[in-house]
Amino acid sequence: MGEVKTAATRASFGKALVQLGEKRNDFIVMDADLAAATQTGMFKKAFPERFYDCGIAEQNMISIAAGIATTGRKVIVSSFAMFAAGRAFEQIRNSVGYPNLNVIIGATHAGISVGEDGATHQCCEDIALMRTIPGMTIINPADETEAIKAVHAAMEVDGPVYMRFGRLAVPFIFDEDYDFKIGKGVELRNGDDVTIIATGLMVNEALQAHDILKEQGISARVINIATIKPLDEEIVIKAAKETGAIVTAEEHTVIGGLGSAVADVVCENCPVPVIKLGVYDVYGHSGPAPKLLDEFGLRAKDIAEKAKKALELKK
């Protein structure tokens, strides 16, 4: 068996920016003194005249981006998710969201897998925050291929986009032929007993959970949801009707994230058991990312256990 190819989606974000820069010159990139970490430094090196470092001033960066966007130019801004979504929330809401401006927020280092940076930097609330902003598109890619294609697709969106990228290298799931579409989920494995709906790095864990359950005689459907808003309601409702039980998996608080979005749709259209797996209303702490994923129950075996519980609830 060959070595599994992996990449951090924050690096994929940087690659995508350079690709876009080579194709078009109608946008600029801004960062808040973290270009080496967010990987926007790749774009800075290739196109220094179209890159602006705003310093450790995320709120000001968003306000500047909003002003530039009013002139008709697209702007891509980047910082850690904790600062991009948290510290600058009011500027995103009022200066970008309210006037529906073409600003893409590339938020890196999201979730528990930030690891040693600890609770202050482990942003597990960003999706919930961004979901409350009317008209905000939210994308959380599962691997490098999806991340690169998602950045290209985000450039065609009319209005603000929040993109979530990770620090931890994750396995490749999709090949280059993958047809990414904003607002569309993808069924990765078919199954009849229970559905696992996952996003971000949890998609790989969901695929492993499928194999664990298969060995136990349980047929699990696996769906990748990269676009959390607008959610692909059609694929969610179809899964609820056909399997009768759903588990959601996300590296984010279970309050207000993917699980909440799925539960809203299922409750209104086809009520079936929905169990949310994620971070359970606690802060993170410093430690190696893989060990933290184990500790916080964000692994394939944890998804498999939730799936079996969901099966019991539907009986």
Secondary structure by P-SEA (a helix, b strand, c coil): cccbbbbbaaaaaaaaaaaaaaccccbbbbbccccccccaaaaaaacccccccccccaaaaaaaaaaaaaacbbbbbbcccccccccccccccccccccccbbbbbcccccccccccccccccccaaaaaaacccbbbbbbccaaaaaaaaaaaaacccbbbbbbbcccccccccccccccccccccccccccbbbbbcccaaaaaaaaaaaaaaacbbbbbbbbccccccaaaaaaaaaaaccbbbbbccccccccaaaaaaaaaaaccccbbbbbccccbbbbbccaaaaaaaacccaaaaaaaaaaaaaaac
